[in-house]
Amino acid sequence: MLNMIEHASRAAAPDTTPELLIVHGLYGSARNWGVIAKRLSDARTVVAVDQRNHGDSPWCDTHSYEDMADDLAEVIRTRGAPMDVLGHSMGGKAAMVLALKYPALVRRLIVADIAPVAYTHSQIQYIEAMRGLDLSAIEKRSDAKAPLEALVDDPALVPFFLQSLDVAGKSWRLNLDVLADEMPKILSFPEIDGQFKGPVLFLSGANSDYVAREYRPKIKGFFPEARFAKIPGAGHWLHAEKPREFEAAVRAYLDLAA
């Protein structure tokens, strides 16, 4: 079972309000989504998960989207009712496969800055950077900041990566070996039949090219009710770059689709 962090408001939401499941992207964790999850929990219970090979969830030998979708399905069945699902990047692909394989488990779907297509860019350089950090010399998380910045092409990503550093254990809460081996699967999208006919929002950063207009026919083939929206001034990490705008867009869609 995946590790879950539950956010529930003291003012209980009506019994008819579905819970929201948040699924992070590659190298992320449930803790990355803490602020947004807590804010959204004023209207509904929010459950953020660590995906397999991330955070405090089990390490596995595989990291396919079918596997990740099955993990999410187990979480939803444990919660006892269909959920609204929000997934970013790799988490968005996992959420799409979940909806296509198990449509009865998903009420509404929000896909943040990703499409059901194969991408050509690699994320392996970040695994190499994390492997290149001498963890034996790290006594506190801040000690790792400068050395990791020297190894990463985008310094803004360093605090994000460091949330997965187990300082006391001198290790990463990421199964870097399996993620490296499975990178071709992570960058691709599985061959899968079916449609999810429920409401779907593809929410993208206006400065990102991950959800190009030419992908829309394929998106509509899987998700005929798909809508599209962009957050101005945001790139791929839209929830971190524009958290208030991202929260507002998610909240407005969930309220609209209620």
KAGI-V137656 format. One record per residue. N is the residue number from 1. RES is the residue in one small letter. NEAR is the number of other C-alpha atoms within 12 Angstrom. Layout:
# KAGI-V137656
N&RES&NEAR  N&RES&NEAR
This chain:
# KAGI-V137656
1&m&24  2&l&32  3&n&26  4&m&34  5&i&30  6&e&27  7&h&32  8&a&23  9&s&20  10&r&12  11&a&13  12&a&17  13&a&20  14&p&13  15&d&12  16&t&14  17&t&24  18&p&30  19&e&40  20&l&43  21&l&47  22&i&50  23&v&50  24&h&43  25&g&42  26&l&43  27&y&42  28&g&42  29&s&39  30&a&41  31&r&33  32&n&34  33&w&38  34&g&30  35&v&21  36&i&32  37&a&38  38&k&27  39&r&23  40&l&36  41&s&32  42&d&24  43&a&29  44&r&32  45&t&32  46&v&38  47&v&40  48&a&44  49&v&44  50&d&41  51&q&49  52&r&44  53&n&37  54&h&40  55&g&36  56&d&27  57&s&25  58&p&23  59&w&24  60&c&24  61&d&17  62&t&24  63&h&35  64&s&32  65&y&37  66&e&29  67&d&28  68&m&43  69&a&36  70&d&28  71&d&34  72&l&47  73&a&35  74&e&24  75&v&35  76&i&37  77&r&18  78&t&17  79&r&23  80&g&14  81&a&22  82&p&29  83&m&38  84&d&45  85&v&46  86&l&52  87&g&49  88&h&44  89&s&44  90&m&46  91&g&47  92&g&43  93&k&45  94&a&48  95&a&51  96&m&54  97&v&42  98&l&44  99&a&44  100&l&35  101&k&28  102&y&30  103&p&30  104&a&21  105&l&36  106&v&37  107&r&31  108&r&41  109&l&45  110&i&49  111&v&52  112&a&48  113&d&40  114&i&44  115&a&47  116&p&40  117&v&31  118&a&23  119&y&24  120&t&15  121&h&14  122&s&20  123&q&28  124&i&25  125&q&19  126&y&31  127&i&27  128&e&19  129&a&29  130&m&36  131&r&25  132&g&20  133&l&29  134&d&22  135&l&26  136&s&16  137&a&16  138&i&23  139&e&18  140&k&18  141&r&27  142&s&18  143&d&20  144&a&33  145&k&29  146&a&19  147&p&23  148&l&33  149&e&25  150&a&18  151&l&24  152&v&28  153&d&15  154&d&17  155&p&19  156&a&17  157&l&28  158&v&29  159&p&24  160&f&30  161&f&37  162&l&39  163&q&30  164&s&34  165&l&38  166&d&23  167&v&22  168&a&16  169&g&15  170&k&21  171&s&26  172&w&34  173&r&32  174&l&34  175&n&33  176&l&35  177&d&23  178&v&23  179&l&34  180&a&28  181&d&20  182&e&25  183&m&31  184&p&23  185&k&29  186&i&38  187&l&33  188&s&26  189&f&31  190&p&26  191&e&17  192&i&19  193&d&16  194&g&19  195&q&26  196&f&31  197&k&24  198&g&29  199&p&30  200&v&40  201&l&39  202&f&43  203&l&43  204&s&41  205&g&35  206&a&27  207&n&20  208&s&25  209&d&21  210&y&35  211&v&33  212&a&25  213&r&19  214&e&14  215&y&21  216&r&23  217&p&18  218&k&20  219&i&32  220&k&26  221&g&20  222&f&30  223&f&33  224&p&21  225&e&23  226&a&29  227&r&23  228&f&31  229&a&26  230&k&31  231&i&31  232&p&21  233&g&20  234&a&26  235&g&27  236&h&32  237&w&36  238&l&33  239&h&39  240&a&29  241&e&24  242&k&24  243&p&28  244&r&20  245&e&24  246&f&40  247&e&30  248&a&20  249&a&32  250&v&40  251&r&28  252&a&19  253&y&27  254&l&29  255&d&17  256&l&14  257&a&21  258&a&18
